[in-house]
Amino acid sequence: MIFNRRQFLGASVAATSCLAAPRAFAAPWTTSRPRLLPQALTALDTHSSQITQRDVIGLVDFSAHSRELRFQLVNVASGDVAAEWLVAHGRGSDRANSGFVSQFSNQPGSNASSRGSFLIANAYVGRHGRSRRLIGLEPQNNLALDRAIVIHGANYVDRDMARQQGRIGRSLGCFTVEMREIEAVLEKLPEGCLLFASK
């Protein structure tokens, strides 16, 4: 890779202090280099034989509330955030419907989100329209394809809902974005990219 990993790690550590304060809904993140970037770059190296598109990665920071723009498109060369979106987590990860992820699961029927590294796979048209399959690359998410954990759009992810209700809806474990944004997400994160999710 052409970037300096030590610079990224240093910048990320310095930036985490800015994330301690609460962020307002839909406000830009206080740093251009996300907190999870060092972990995602390590994952990019670990799974380099399977990740064929290495110029951008998708990051989902499940430590953030569901009303926040916690799904980020990151430019690998610069470490900067190129786009941000709302994204739902699974019902099984937030049984109290608080808007926060409290647990992860890889088990079929759990309706929970999984964490870790995913290979973004082929696009298809299903019950939610255009979507993209995900292949889990680690033991903690390796059943993603069997569980039909995908990227898709849905009406229960909506910025107006987030403002009015203080949170968005929950998925069955899928990375669900706004219907108005799904085409942009699928275009900007093509097949062969890394999606990294954690807290």
Secondary structure, DSSP 8 states (H G I E B T S, - for coil): --S-HHHHHHHHHHHHGGGGS---TT---SSSS-TTHHHHHHHHHHTTTT----SEEEEEETTS-TTS--EEEEETTT--EEEEE----BGGG-TT--SS------STT------EEEEEEEEEEETTEEEEEEEE-STTTTTTTTTT-EEEEETT--HHHHHHHSS---BSSSEEEETTTHHHHHHHS-TT-EEEEE-
